[in-house]
Amino acid sequence: MTHVVCKPCYDCKYTDCVVVCPVECFYEGEKMLYIHPDECIDCEACVPECPVEAIFLDENVPEEWKEYIQINAEMAPQCPVITEKKTPLAEK
């Protein structure tokens, strides 16, 4: 199991979640963040930190956002790791 960043993060990109991640499994894309499924340890530290409630355990991803499981798996390896809080897109 892994956690997945879903649609509410798109064009928002709050980074509160990345600073609590003990394994640095978040990656920064142009429009949203991604969680690398092979690196996530399912600690759930990120879930309550997300102000837009965009992070779900893969088996609990809402049906309308199921494609984000694959999107995270494909995009995380292509993006740089992010470990520090940044100004979100929603506030730029």
Secondary structure, 3 states (H helix, E strand, C coil): CCEEECHHHCCCCCCCCHHHCCCCCEEECCCCEEECCCCCCCCCCCHHHCCCCCEEEHHHCCHHHCHHHHHHHHHHHHCCECCCCCCCHHHC
